[in-house]
């Protein structure tokens, strides 16, 4: 009959009877068979079990580390893109804000639309207003940027389309306004020139 017992104090693996099962080592049980050859295999078996358990845990920890590093890299990349978009003077969002501010305080725009002036992007079929449309293009080897957004004021059912064109300065590598023109949605249509620097280039 096979009996079960833990290692007694002061007893090593060479003193375990051949009919005894060994408990412990992370819940692993291993029965030892009788025989002189098994007597020398006991410590090697126990050492192997410990090594397998250690390697399994190390492998899991290494996998978690790789996943954490990849996650940190992706998060850092997204954060860089967002911060660049928000704070770069050449980002479409920053340029849109500057162009709208010029329209918001322009006397003729205020007179046409009434205060307060509001700006928004394209409107979808569901009535949601999307981001401002922007297009990069090259003219005579110089990078340019074109934006379009909409404005409205206190005048009911009156909107305007704002056309913005910029050209990159070859020395400073920053965009400079070529023009900001507001098309007023009236009959007949009329345009308000907020800024026009085309004659300077």
TORPA-4810 file (N, C-alpha, C, O; in nm, 3 decimals):
<nodes>
NODE_1_0.085_-0.120_0.000_0.000_0.000_0.000_0.088_0.123_0.000_0.183_0.130_0.078_X
NODE_2_0.059_0.220_-0.085_0.142_0.339_-0.097_0.097_0.442_0.005_-0.022_0.470_0.018_X
NODE_3_0.192_0.498_0.078_0.163_0.600_0.178_0.209_0.735_0.129_0.294_0.743_0.041_X
NODE_4_0.153_0.843_0.184_0.190_0.979_0.147_0.239_1.051_0.269_0.179_1.042_0.376_X
NODE_5_0.348_1.122_0.254_0.403_1.196_0.368_0.497_1.301_0.318_0.567_1.276_0.219_X
NODE_6_0.503_1.419_0.380_0.602_1.520_0.343_0.739_1.480_0.392_0.753_1.382_0.466_X
NODE_7_0.844_1.558_0.351_0.978_1.529_0.401_0.982_1.554_0.550_0.954_1.665_0.593_X
NODE_8_1.015_1.455_0.631_1.035_1.481_0.775_1.159_1.564_0.795_1.250_1.566_0.711_X
NODE_9_1.163_1.633_0.910_1.280_1.715_0.942_1.404_1.627_0.954_1.401_1.522_1.018_X
NODE_10_1.513_1.672_0.891_1.640_1.600_0.897_1.649_1.483_0.804_1.747_1.408_0.809_X
NODE_11_1.547_1.464_0.717_1.549_1.350_0.625_1.578_1.400_0.485_1.510_1.492_0.439_X
NODE_12_1.674_1.344_0.417_1.704_1.384_0.280_1.643_1.285_0.183_1.585_1.184_0.222_X
NODE_13_1.659_1.317_0.055_1.592_1.236_-0.046_1.647_1.095_-0.055_1.579_1.006_-0.105_X
NODE_14_1.773_1.072_-0.007_1.830_0.937_-0.013_1.770_0.846_0.091_1.781_0.724_0.080_X
NODE_15_1.704_0.904_0.193_1.645_0.824_0.301_1.499_0.791_0.276_1.436_0.726_0.359_X
NODE_16_1.442_0.835_0.161_1.300_0.810_0.134_1.281_0.666_0.090_1.349_0.620_-0.002_X
NODE_17_1.190_0.595_0.153_1.164_0.457_0.109_1.112_0.457_-0.034_1.053_0.553_-0.082_X
NODE_18_1.135_0.346_-0.100_1.095_0.335_-0.240_0.946_0.341_-0.259_0.899_0.375_-0.368_X
NODE_19_0.867_0.309_-0.154_0.721_0.306_-0.167_0.657_0.437_-0.127_0.534_0.442_-0.114_X
NODE_20_0.734_0.545_-0.107_0.680_0.671_-0.055_0.664_0.772_-0.168_0.750_0.781_-0.256_X
NODE_21_0.553_0.847_-0.166_0.531_0.957_-0.261_0.579_1.086_-0.197_0.566_1.104_-0.076_X
NODE_22_0.634_1.175_-0.278_0.684_1.302_-0.230_0.585_1.411_-0.265_0.544_1.421_-0.381_X
NODE_23_0.544_1.494_-0.169_0.454_1.605_-0.191_0.531_1.736_-0.181_0.637_1.744_-0.120_X
NODE_24_0.475_1.839_-0.244_0.537_1.971_-0.234_0.585_2.018_-0.369_0.545_1.965_-0.473_X
NODE_25_0.674_2.120_-0.366_0.733_2.178_-0.487_0.625_2.226_-0.582_0.614_2.181_-0.696_X
NODE_26_0.542_2.323_-0.528_0.439_2.385_-0.612_0.325_2.293_-0.645_0.264_2.307_-0.751_X
NODE_27_0.294_2.200_-0.557_0.181_2.112_-0.581_0.213_1.996_-0.670_0.123_1.920_-0.707_X
NODE_28_0.342_1.977_-0.708_0.381_1.868_-0.799_0.401_1.742_-0.717_0.471_1.745_-0.615_X
NODE_29_0.343_1.633_-0.758_0.362_1.504_-0.692_0.435_1.411_-0.787_0.408_1.408_-0.907_X
NODE_30_0.525_1.338_-0.733_0.600_1.244_-0.816_0.627_1.120_-0.733_0.690_1.128_-0.628_X
NODE_31_0.580_1.007_-0.778_0.608_0.882_-0.708_0.740_0.825_-0.754_0.771_0.830_-0.873_X
NODE_32_0.817_0.773_-0.666_0.946_0.714_-0.697_0.934_0.562_-0.696_0.873_0.504_-0.607_X
NODE_33_0.992_0.502_-0.793_0.990_0.356_-0.804_1.110_0.298_-0.730_1.211_0.364_-0.709_X
NODE_34_1.096_0.178_-0.694_1.205_0.110_-0.624_1.317_0.083_-0.721_1.296_0.071_-0.842_X
NODE_35_1.439_0.072_-0.666_1.554_0.038_-0.750_1.672_0.123_-0.714_1.657_0.238_-0.673_X
NODE_36_1.790_0.067_-0.729_1.912_0.139_-0.691_1.936_0.255_-0.783_1.987_0.358_-0.740_X
NODE_37_1.899_0.242_-0.913_1.923_0.351_-1.008_1.838_0.471_-0.974_1.884_0.584_-0.990_X
NODE_38_1.712_0.450_-0.926_1.623_0.560_-0.891_1.675_0.639_-0.772_1.646_0.757_-0.758_X
NODE_39_1.751_0.575_-0.689_1.802_0.643_-0.571_1.891_0.760_-0.609_1.895_0.860_-0.537_X
NODE_40_1.962_0.750_-0.722_2.049_0.858_-0.767_1.975_0.959_-0.855_2.024_1.070_-0.878_X
NODE_41_1.857_0.919_-0.905_1.782_1.009_-0.992_1.692_1.104_-0.915_1.644_1.202_-0.972_X
NODE_42_1.667_1.079_-0.789_1.577_1.164_-0.712_1.621_1.309_-0.707_1.540_1.394_-0.742_X
NODE_43_1.739_1.344_-0.668_1.778_1.486_-0.663_1.780_1.551_-0.799_1.750_1.670_-0.811_X
NODE_44_1.815_1.477_-0.902_1.814_1.534_-1.037_1.673_1.566_-1.082_1.648_1.667_-1.147_X
NODE_45_1.580_1.477_-1.047_1.441_1.500_-1.083_1.385_1.623_-1.013_1.318_1.706_-1.075_X
NODE_46_1.413_1.635_-0.886_1.365_1.750_-0.811_1.425_1.879_-0.865_1.356_1.980_-0.878_X
NODE_47_1.553_1.875_-0.895_1.619_1.993_-0.950_1.560_2.030_-1.086_1.544_2.148_-1.117_X
NODE_48_1.528_1.928_-1.168_1.467_1.955_-1.298_1.332_2.022_-1.285_1.299_2.114_-1.359_X
NODE_49_1.252_1.973_-1.188_1.120_2.032_-1.166_1.131_2.178_-1.125_1.056_2.264_-1.171_X
NODE_50_1.226_2.204_-1.036_1.247_2.343_-0.992_1.292_2.431_-1.108_1.247_2.545_-1.119_X
NODE_51_1.380_2.379_-1.192_1.428_2.458_-1.306_1.316_2.486_-1.406_1.306_2.596_-1.460_X
NODE_52_1.231_2.385_-1.430_1.119_2.404_-1.523_1.024_2.511_-1.471_0.980_2.598_-1.546_X
NODE_53_0.993_2.506_-1.340_0.904_2.605_-1.281_0.964_2.745_-1.289_0.894_2.841_-1.321_X
NODE_54_1.096_2.756_-1.261_1.162_2.886_-1.267_1.164_2.941_-1.409_1.141_3.059_-1.430_X
NODE_55_1.192_2.853_-1.506_1.197_2.898_-1.645_1.059_2.940_-1.695_1.047_3.035_-1.771_X
NODE_56_0.954_2.868_-1.651_0.818_2.905_-1.691_0.781_3.042_-1.639_0.725_3.125_-1.711_X
NODE_57_0.814_3.066_-1.512_0.784_3.197_-1.453_0.865_3.307_-1.520_0.812_3.415_-1.546_X
NODE_58_0.992_3.280_-1.548_1.077_3.380_-1.615_1.024_3.410_-1.754_1.025_3.526_-1.797_X
NODE_59_0.978_3.306_-1.825_0.923_3.329_-1.959_0.798_3.414_-1.956_0.780_3.502_-2.040_X
NODE_60_0.711_3.389_-1.858_0.590_3.470_-1.844_0.624_3.615_-1.811_0.566_3.708_-1.867_X
NODE_61_0.719_3.635_-1.720_0.762_3.771_-1.686_0.821_3.843_-1.806_0.796_3.962_-1.825_X
NODE_62_0.899_3.770_-1.888_0.960_3.832_-2.006_0.852_3.871_-2.107_0.862_3.976_-2.170_X
NODE_63_0.748_3.786_-2.122_0.638_3.819_-2.213_0.565_3.944_-2.167_0.534_4.032_-2.248_X
NODE_64_0.538_3.952_-2.036_0.472_4.072_-1.983_0.557_4.196_-2.007_0.504_4.303_-2.038_X
NODE_65_0.690_4.181_-1.993_0.779_4.295_-2.015_0.774_4.342_-2.159_0.770_4.462_-2.184_X
NODE_66_0.774_4.249_-2.254_0.768_4.285_-2.397_0.637_4.355_-2.428_0.636_4.456_-2.499_X
NODE_67_0.525_4.302_-2.374_0.395_4.364_-2.398_0.391_4.504_-2.340_0.338_4.597_-2.402_X
NODE_68_0.448_4.520_-2.219_0.449_4.652_-2.156_0.533_4.751_-2.237_0.494_4.867_-2.251_X
NODE_69_0.646_4.706_-2.289_0.732_4.795_-2.369_0.664_4.836_-2.499_0.672_4.952_-2.540_X
NODE_70_0.596_4.741_-2.563_0.525_4.774_-2.687_0.413_4.874_-2.658_0.394_4.970_-2.733_X
NODE_71_0.340_4.850_-2.550_0.232_4.943_-2.513_0.283_5.082_-2.483_0.222_5.181_-2.523_X
NODE_72_0.397_5.088_-2.412_0.456_5.219_-2.381_0.501_5.290_-2.508_0.487_5.412_-2.520_X
NODE_73_0.556_5.214_-2.604_0.600_5.275_-2.729_0.484_5.330_-2.811_0.493_5.440_-2.865_X
NODE_74_0.375_5.253_-2.818_0.257_5.300_-2.893_0.197_5.424_-2.826_0.162_5.520_-2.894_X
NODE_75_0.186_5.420_-2.693_0.131_5.535_-2.621_0.217_5.659_-2.640_0.165_5.769_-2.660_X
NODE_76_0.350_5.641_-2.633_0.440_5.754_-2.653_0.429_5.813_-2.792_0.432_5.935_-2.809_X
NODE_77_0.414_5.726_-2.893_0.399_5.775_-3.030_0.272_5.854_-3.050_0.272_5.960_-3.113_X
NODE_78_0.161_5.804_-2.995_0.034_5.876_-3.005_0.039_6.009_-2.932_-0.013_6.109_-2.980_X
NODE_79_0.103_6.009_-2.814_0.115_6.133_-2.738_0.197_6.236_-2.814_0.165_6.355_-2.812_X
NODE_80_0.303_6.191_-2.881_0.386_6.283_-2.959_0.306_6.345_-3.073_0.316_6.465_-3.099_X
NODE_81_0.227_6.262_-3.141_0.147_6.313_-3.254_0.045_6.415_-3.206_0.025_6.519_-3.269_X
NODE_82_-0.021_6.384_-3.092_-0.123_6.475_-3.039_-0.061_6.608_-2.996_-0.114_6.714_-3.028_X
NODE_83_0.051_6.601_-2.924_0.116_6.724_-2.877_0.168_6.807_-2.995_0.159_6.930_-2.993_X
NODE_84_0.222_6.739_-3.096_0.270_6.811_-3.214_0.154_6.882_-3.284_0.167_6.996_-3.329_X
NODE_85_0.040_6.812_-3.293_-0.077_6.870_-3.358_-0.129_6.990_-3.281_-0.175_7.087_-3.341_X
NODE_86_-0.123_6.984_-3.148_-0.180_7.090_-3.066_-0.090_7.213_-3.058_-0.139_7.326_-3.060_X
NODE_87_0.041_7.192_-3.048_0.130_7.302_-3.016_0.219_7.348_-3.132_0.281_7.454_-3.122_X
NODE_88_0.227_7.274_-3.239_0.308_7.316_-3.352_0.242_7.433_-3.423_0.122_7.430_-3.450_X
NODE_89_0.320_7.536_-3.452_0.265_7.654_-3.521_0.227_7.625_-3.664_0.154_7.702_-3.726_X
NODE_90_0.276_7.512_-3.719_0.247_7.476_-3.857_0.138_7.370_-3.868_0.109_7.325_-3.979_X
NODE_91_0.078_7.330_-3.758_-0.026_7.228_-3.763_-0.156_7.290_-3.813_-0.183_7.407_-3.786_X
NODE_92_-0.237_7.213_-3.888_-0.365_7.267_-3.937_-0.456_7.318_-3.825_-0.527_7.417_-3.844_X
NODE_93_-0.453_7.253_-3.710_-0.538_7.298_-3.599_-0.496_7.435_-3.549_-0.581_7.520_-3.522_X
NODE_94_-0.365_7.457_-3.537_-0.315_7.587_-3.492_-0.344_7.696_-3.594_-0.386_7.806_-3.559_X
NODE_95_-0.323_7.665_-3.721_-0.349_7.762_-3.827_-0.498_7.795_-3.834_-0.536_7.911_-3.852_X
NODE_96_-0.582_7.694_-3.819_-0.727_7.716_-3.817_-0.766_7.812_-3.705_-0.847_7.903_-3.726_X
NODE_97_-0.707_7.793_-3.587_-0.737_7.882_-3.475_-0.694_8.025_-3.503_-0.767_8.119_-3.472_X
NODE_98_-0.577_8.041_-3.562_-0.528_8.176_-3.594_-0.615_8.244_-3.701_-0.646_8.362_-3.692_X
NODE_99_-0.654_8.165_-3.803_-0.737_8.221_-3.910_-0.874_8.261_-3.857_-0.927_8.366_-3.893_X
NODE_100_-0.931_8.177_-3.772_-1.062_8.210_-3.716_-1.055_8.335_-3.628_-1.148_8.416_-3.630_X
NODE_101_-0.948_8.350_-3.553_-0.934_8.469_-3.468_-0.931_8.596_-3.552_-0.987_8.698_-3.513_X
NODE_102_-0.864_8.590_-3.668_-0.859_8.706_-3.757_-0.999_8.739_-3.810_-1.036_8.855_-3.826_X
NODE_103_-1.077_8.633_-3.838_-1.213_8.655_-3.887_-1.304_8.707_-3.776_-1.389_8.793_-3.799_X
NODE_104_-1.285_8.655_-3.657_-1.374_8.687_-3.545_-1.370_8.835_-3.508_-1.471_8.892_-3.466_X
NODE_105_-1.252_8.898_-3.525_-1.238_9.038_-3.484_-1.243_9.135_-3.602_-1.228_9.256_-3.585_X
NODE_106_-1.265_9.081_-3.722_-1.268_9.167_-3.840_-1.400_9.245_-3.843_-1.506_9.185_-3.834_X
NODE_107_-1.395_9.378_-3.855_-1.518_9.460_-3.849_-1.621_9.424_-3.954_-1.741_9.418_-3.925_X
NODE_108_-1.577_9.399_-4.077_-1.672_9.369_-4.184_-1.739_9.233_-4.162_-1.856_9.217_-4.195_X
NODE_109_-1.665_9.138_-4.109_-1.722_9.006_-4.079_-1.826_9.019_-3.968_-1.935_8.961_-3.977_X
NODE_110_-1.794_9.095_-3.865_-1.888_9.117_-3.755_-2.015_9.185_-3.806_-2.125_9.150_-3.764_X
NODE_111_-1.998_9.283_-3.895_-2.113_9.354_-3.949_-2.202_9.265_-4.032_-2.324_9.283_-4.034_X
NODE_112_-2.144_9.167_-4.101_-2.223_9.080_-4.188_-2.294_8.969_-4.112_-2.409_8.937_-4.142_X
NODE_113_-2.226_8.911_-4.013_-2.280_8.793_-3.945_-2.335_8.823_-3.805_-2.417_8.746_-3.754_X
NODE_114_-2.291_8.930_-3.742_-2.331_8.957_-3.606_-2.248_8.878_-3.506_-2.189_8.776_-3.541_X
NODE_115_-2.245_8.924_-3.384_-2.168_8.857_-3.279_-2.258_8.772_-3.190_-2.377_8.801_-3.175_X
NODE_116_-2.201_8.664_-3.131_-2.063_8.616_-3.143_-2.043_8.533_-3.269_-2.134_8.464_-3.315_X
NODE_117_-1.923_8.540_-3.324_-1.888_8.461_-3.442_-1.844_8.322_-3.397_-1.765_8.308_-3.304_X
NODE_118_-1.896_8.221_-3.464_-1.859_8.082_-3.436_-1.803_8.017_-3.561_-1.840_8.054_-3.673_X
NODE_119_-1.714_7.920_-3.542_-1.653_7.849_-3.655_-1.676_7.699_-3.640_-1.686_7.648_-3.528_X
NODE_120_-1.686_7.629_-3.752_-1.705_7.484_-3.750_-1.661_7.426_-3.884_-1.642_7.498_-3.982_X
NODE_121_-1.645_7.293_-3.885_-1.601_7.223_-4.005_-1.718_7.174_-4.089_-1.831_7.222_-4.077_X
NODE_122_-1.687_7.077_-4.176_-1.791_7.022_-4.262_-1.899_6.952_-4.178_-1.869_6.895_-4.073_X
NODE_123_-2.022_6.958_-4.224_-2.134_6.895_-4.156_-2.171_6.766_-4.228_-2.190_6.766_-4.349_X
NODE_124_-2.182_6.656_-4.154_-2.217_6.528_-4.212_-2.369_6.519_-4.231_-2.442_6.610_-4.194_X
NODE_125_-2.414_6.408_-4.291_-2.557_6.388_-4.313_-2.632_6.377_-4.181_-2.751_6.408_-4.174_X
NODE_126_-2.563_6.332_-4.077_-2.626_6.318_-3.945_-2.620_6.447_-3.865_-2.662_6.450_-3.749_X
NODE_127_-2.568_6.553_-3.925_-2.564_6.681_-3.857_-2.443_6.702_-3.769_-2.437_6.800_-3.695_X
NODE_128_-2.345_6.611_-3.777_-2.225_6.626_-3.697_-2.122_6.709_-3.772_-2.103_6.693_-3.893_X
NODE_129_-2.056_6.797_-3.700_-1.955_6.884_-3.763_-1.817_6.823_-3.747_-1.770_6.801_-3.636_X
NODE_130_-1.754_6.797_-3.860_-1.626_6.727_-3.860_-1.511_6.827_-3.845_-1.531_6.947_-3.830_X
NODE_131_-1.389_6.770_-3.851_-1.270_6.854_-3.843_-1.258_6.942_-3.968_-1.318_6.915_-4.071_X
NODE_132_-1.179_7.044_-3.955_-1.159_7.138_-4.066_-1.083_7.068_-4.179_-0.984_6.999_-4.154_X
NODE_133_-1.129_7.086_-4.300_-1.064_7.025_-4.416_-0.936_7.100_-4.448_-0.934_7.223_-4.451_X
NODE_134_-0.827_7.025_-4.472_-0.699_7.086_-4.508_-0.632_7.003_-4.616_-0.644_6.880_-4.620_X
NODE_135_-0.561_7.072_-4.705_-0.494_7.006_-4.817_-0.355_7.065_-4.835_-0.338_7.187_-4.842_X
NODE_136_-0.255_6.978_-4.841_-0.118_7.022_-4.870_-0.091_7.005_-5.019_-0.132_6.906_-5.080_X
NODE_137_-0.021_7.102_-5.077_0.016_7.093_-5.217_0.146_7.172_-5.238_0.189_7.248_-5.152_X
NODE_138_0.206_7.153_-5.354_0.331_7.222_-5.386_0.310_7.314_-5.506_0.246_7.276_-5.604_X
NODE_139_0.365_7.434_-5.496_0.358_7.531_-5.604_0.497_7.592_-5.623_0.551_7.653_-5.531_X
NODE_140_0.552_7.575_-5.741_0.689_7.622_-5.772_0.790_7.564_-5.673_0.886_7.631_-5.635_X
NODE_141_0.768_7.439_-5.633_0.860_7.372_-5.543_0.847_7.411_-5.397_0.927_7.367_-5.315_X
NODE_142_0.749_7.492_-5.364_0.728_7.538_-5.226_0.602_7.473_-5.170_0.499_7.468_-5.237_X
NODE_143_0.611_7.424_-5.049_0.496_7.359_-4.986_0.392_7.461_-4.944_0.425_7.564_-4.884_X
NODE_144_0.267_7.432_-4.976_0.156_7.521_-4.943_0.047_7.442_-4.871_0.044_7.319_-4.875_X
NODE_145_-0.040_7.515_-4.806_-0.149_7.453_-4.730_-0.277_7.531_-4.754_-0.277_7.654_-4.755_X
NODE_146_-0.386_7.458_-4.774_-0.515_7.522_-4.798_-0.617_7.468_-4.698_-0.629_7.347_-4.678_X
NODE_147_-0.690_7.558_-4.634_-0.792_7.521_-4.537_-0.927_7.578_-4.577_-0.935_7.679_-4.646_X
NODE_148_-1.033_7.510_-4.534_-1.168_7.560_-4.555_-1.253_7.527_-4.433_-1.258_7.413_-4.388_X
NODE_149_-1.319_7.630_-4.380_-1.412_7.606_-4.270_-1.526_7.706_-4.281_-1.529_7.788_-4.372_X
NODE_150_-1.618_7.699_-4.189_-1.741_7.778_-4.198_-1.757_7.864_-4.072_-1.709_7.828_-3.964_X
NODE_151_-1.825_7.975_-4.088_-1.853_8.062_-3.974_-2.000_8.104_-3.976_-2.066_8.104_-4.081_X
NODE_152_-2.049_8.139_-3.861_-2.184_8.192_-3.848_-2.189_8.286_-3.729_-2.098_8.286_-3.645_X
NODE_153_-2.293_8.367_-3.722_-2.308_8.462_-3.612_-2.451_8.466_-3.563_-2.522_8.366_-3.568_X
NODE_154_-2.490_8.581_-3.517_-2.625_8.596_-3.463_-2.731_8.614_-3.571_-2.850_8.600_-3.545_X
NODE_155_-2.688_8.645_-3.693_-2.783_8.658_-3.804_-2.840_8.520_-3.838_-2.764_8.429_-3.867_X
NODE_156_-2.971_8.504_-3.834_-3.030_8.371_-3.857_-3.010_8.323_-4.001_-3.023_8.399_-4.097_X
NODE_157_-2.978_8.194_-4.013_-2.966_8.125_-4.141_-2.860_8.187_-4.233_-2.869_8.177_-4.355_X
NODE_158_-2.764_8.249_-4.175_-2.656_8.309_-4.256_-2.524_8.244_-4.218_-2.484_8.243_-4.101_X
NODE_159_-2.457_8.190_-4.318_-2.327_8.128_-4.298_-2.227_8.184_-4.398_-2.264_8.245_-4.498_X
NODE_160_-2.102_8.160_-4.367_-1.996_8.201_-4.457_-1.892_8.091_-4.470_-1.870_8.013_-4.377_X
NODE_161_-1.830_8.084_-4.587_-1.723_7.987_-4.612_-1.591_8.062_-4.609_-1.571_8.159_-4.681_X
NODE_162_-1.499_8.015_-4.524_-1.369_8.080_-4.509_-1.265_8.000_-4.587_-1.246_7.881_-4.561_X
NODE_163_-1.199_8.065_-4.681_-1.093_8.004_-4.759_-0.959_8.060_-4.711_-0.938_8.182_-4.708_X
NODE_164_-0.870_7.971_-4.675_-0.739_8.011_-4.622_-0.631_7.944_-4.705_-0.637_7.824_-4.731_X
NODE_165_-0.532_8.021_-4.746_-0.420_7.967_-4.822_-0.290_8.016_-4.758_-0.277_8.133_-4.724_X
NODE_166_-0.195_7.923_-4.742_-0.067_7.955_-4.679_0.048_7.900_-4.761_0.032_7.803_-4.837_X
NODE_167_0.163_7.962_-4.746_0.285_7.918_-4.814_0.396_7.907_-4.711_0.410_7.993_-4.624_X
NODE_168_0.475_7.801_-4.722_0.583_7.780_-4.626_0.701_7.871_-4.658_0.745_7.880_-4.773_X
NODE_169_0.751_7.939_-4.556_0.870_8.022_-4.571_0.992_7.933_-4.583_1.017_7.853_-4.493_X
NODE_170_1.070_7.942_-4.693_1.186_7.852_-4.710_1.291_7.866_-4.600_1.363_7.771_-4.571_X
NODE_171_1.300_7.983_-4.539_1.403_8.004_-4.436_1.355_7.958_-4.298_1.426_7.882_-4.231_X
NODE_172_1.239_8.002_-4.256_1.189_7.967_-4.122_1.116_7.834_-4.120_1.095_7.778_-4.012_X
NODE_173_1.077_7.781_-4.237_1.001_7.657_-4.247_0.865_7.667_-4.178_0.809_7.566_-4.134_X
NODE_174_0.812_7.788_-4.168_0.681_7.810_-4.108_0.585_7.862_-4.214_0.624_7.931_-4.308_X
NODE_175_0.458_7.827_-4.196_0.357_7.873_-4.290_0.325_8.021_-4.267_0.321_8.068_-4.153_X
NODE_176_0.303_8.092_-4.378_0.263_8.232_-4.373_0.135_8.248_-4.455_0.121_8.189_-4.562_X
NODE_177_0.043_8.328_-4.403_-0.086_8.346_-4.470_-0.068_8.415_-4.605_-0.002_8.518_-4.615_X
NODE_178_-0.128_8.355_-4.708_-0.137_8.420_-4.838_-0.267_8.501_-4.847_-0.268_8.616_-4.890_X
NODE_179_-0.374_8.438_-4.804_-0.499_8.512_-4.798_-0.598_8.441_-4.705_-0.589_8.321_-4.681_X
NODE_180_-0.691_8.520_-4.656_-0.807_8.469_-4.581_-0.928_8.542_-4.638_-0.942_8.663_-4.621_X
NODE_181_-1.015_8.468_-4.705_-1.130_8.526_-4.772_-1.257_8.457_-4.723_-1.264_8.335_-4.716_X
NODE_182_-1.356_8.538_-4.688_-1.485_8.485_-4.641_-1.589_8.506_-4.749_-1.613_8.619_-4.792_X
NODE_183_-1.650_8.399_-4.793_-1.761_8.406_-4.888_-1.892_8.407_-4.810_-1.922_8.312_-4.738_X
NODE_184_-1.967_8.513_-4.825_-2.095_8.527_-4.752_-2.206_8.464_-4.835_-2.222_8.494_-4.953_X
NODE_185_-2.282_8.376_-4.769_-2.387_8.302_-4.838_-2.512_8.389_-4.854_-2.613_8.369_-4.786_X
NODE_186_-2.503_8.484_-4.944_-2.616_8.574_-4.974_-2.641_8.573_-5.124_-2.563_8.516_-5.201_X
NODE_187_-2.748_8.634_-5.165_-2.778_8.648_-5.307_-2.781_8.797_-5.341_-2.866_8.869_-5.289_X
NODE_188_-2.691_8.846_-5.426_-2.578_8.772_-5.482_-2.468_8.749_-5.377_-2.462_8.820_-5.276_X
NODE_189_-2.383_8.651_-5.402_-2.274_8.623_-5.310_-2.175_8.739_-5.309_-2.153_8.806_-5.410_X
NODE_190_-2.117_8.760_-5.193_-2.012_8.861_-5.184_-1.899_8.806_-5.099_-1.918_8.714_-5.019_X
NODE_191_-1.783_8.862_-5.118_-1.664_8.815_-5.047_-1.608_8.925_-4.957_-1.611_9.043_-4.992_X
NODE_192_-1.559_8.882_-4.843_-1.492_8.973_-4.749_-1.346_8.931_-4.742_-1.315_8.818_-4.702_X
NODE_193_-1.256_9.021_-4.780_-1.112_8.991_-4.775_-1.061_9.028_-4.636_-1.048_9.146_-4.603_X
NODE_194_-1.033_8.927_-4.557_-0.981_8.949_-4.423_-0.832_8.979_-4.427_-0.783_9.065_-4.354_X
NODE_195_-0.759_8.907_-4.512_-0.615_8.929_-4.527_-0.573_8.883_-4.665_-0.618_8.779_-4.713_X
NODE_196_-0.485_8.960_-4.730_-0.437_8.925_-4.862_-0.292_8.968_-4.876_-0.263_9.087_-4.883_X
NODE_197_-0.202_8.871_-4.880_-0.058_8.898_-4.890_0.001_8.847_-5.020_0.123_8.835_-5.032_X
NODE_198_-0.082_8.817_-5.118_-0.031_8.761_-5.243_0.056_8.858_-5.319_0.146_8.816_-5.393_X
NODE_199_0.032_8.986_-5.303_0.114_9.084_-5.376_0.256_9.094_-5.319_0.345_9.152_-5.382_X
NODE_200_0.277_9.036_-5.200_0.409_9.044_-5.137_0.500_8.930_-5.182_0.617_8.929_-5.145_X
NODE_201_0.450_8.835_-5.258_0.528_8.718_-5.297_0.535_8.709_-5.450_0.597_8.617_-5.503_X
</nodes>
